Amino acid sequence: MKNEPKIICFDSGLQIVATVEESETLDKIVVHYPMEIQKFPVSMTHEAYSIRPWMSFSNETVFEVNTNNIVAIAPLSEGYYDGYENLKD
């Protein structure tokens, strides 16, 4: 089974894209290659998006995340897979 990237939305408004695996404990997940989604207003009705490494000053690529602050997890649209994979590498 392929581990497809997911969008993770936190209660702070932060959104990241990462591949997700379940942790041994129910209150945590493990994320691989997390990238932060940033929104930039372009006009009153339009936004632009970019992604960057979530933990910019860390050399690690795998992180354990507490699920208490997660609002939703959804699959990343297939059209964005290649862009995410290119940034991982």
N, C-alpha and C positions, 0 to 999 in steps of 0.2 A: 504494500500500500504506500503510495507516494505521500509524503508529508507536505501538503500544500500550504502556502502562506495565508495567514489570517490577519485581519485588522482587529486590534484590541483597543477598546475605548475605555478610558479610566474616568472616574467620577470628577476628576479635576479638569476634564476637557481634553487632556492629552490623548493622542491617538498614535499607535505604533503599528508597523507591519512586521511580522515575524513568523517563523515556523514555530509551532507550539507542540509540546509533549506534556502529558500529565506527569505530575510529580508523585512521589510515594505518599505524600500527605494530601488531604483533600483541600487544604487552604492555600496551596501553592501550585503554580505551573512553571514549567521551564520553557524559556523562549530562546530561540537560536537566531542570530543575526538580526536583532531588532533595529528597525529604522523608524525614526520619528517623522510623522506627517506634519508639515507646517503649512498653515494657510496664510496667504497674503492678499489683502483686499486690493483689487485693481481699480474698481469703480464702486459706485453705490450698489450695483446689482451683480458684480462678477468677482470671483476669487481665483487666485492662482495657487497651485500646490507645489511643494517640493518635499523631498525626503532627505534625511541626513542620518548618520549613525546616532542612535539613541544615547549611548554612553560614549561621547566623543573622546574623552580622555582616558579610556580604558582600552587595553589590547584584547580583552576578553570578547568572545562572540556568543557565549551562553550565559544566561542569567536566570535566577530563580525569582519569581514575581508572586507577591501576595495577592490572592484572588479577592480579598475583601474590598479592594478599591476598583475592581473591574465592573463596568456596567454592561458591556456586551462584547462578544467575540463573533466575527462574521468572516466568511471566506473572502479573500481578495479576488476581484474580478479577473478573469483569465487574461484580458487585454493588458493587464499591468504586470503579469508574471515576468516577462522578459526584462522589463525595466528593473524590477526588484532583484532578479537574479544577477543582472549586470552590476548593480551596486554592491551586492554581496561580495562579488569577486573583486 
